[in-house]
Amino acid sequence: MTCRFDTSERRRSQRIPQSVPLYVRCLDPAFTFAGNLKTVEVSRHGCVIHVLRPFLRGSELHLDLLHGQRTVTARVVHSHPIGTGMVHRIWTVALELDTPGDVWMVNPPPPAWSKTPEQQRHREKFLSGSNRAIHHQNRW
């Protein structure tokens, strides 16, 4: 029997292919790394990058988004090698943002990237206020 999992059901937000230039610095004093990289995939909760060496799980990274002039921090979820044998390896590294959001400036964002509860409350409050104003106008 084969068990299949739908990754969209396991993820908190949809991953999309997106190349975003980053300057990455490892904040772990035991592991020195700094360099220009690009994302392979992004989501509201993190990203995937390819690197020439692995990062330790839980390592904190400082990400400078070069085009958006934004800075965020993220933690390493996992590092997996691409390729086999003695061939030079590239590592796929998954990062989780410390503060979820559309830091990648994806336009338009996928519908599955729902707003935060605070953003949703603000939107509902704004819409209910607009409806009252329209209702009030129509009474005169």
Secondary structure, 3 states (H helix, E strand, C coil): CCCCCCHHHHCCCCCEECCCEEEEEECCCCCCCEEEEEEEEEECCEEEEEECCCCCCCCEEEEEECCCCEEEEEEEEEEEEECCCCCCCEEEEEEEECCCCCCCCCCCCCCCCCCCHHHHHHHHHHHHHHHHHHHHHHHC
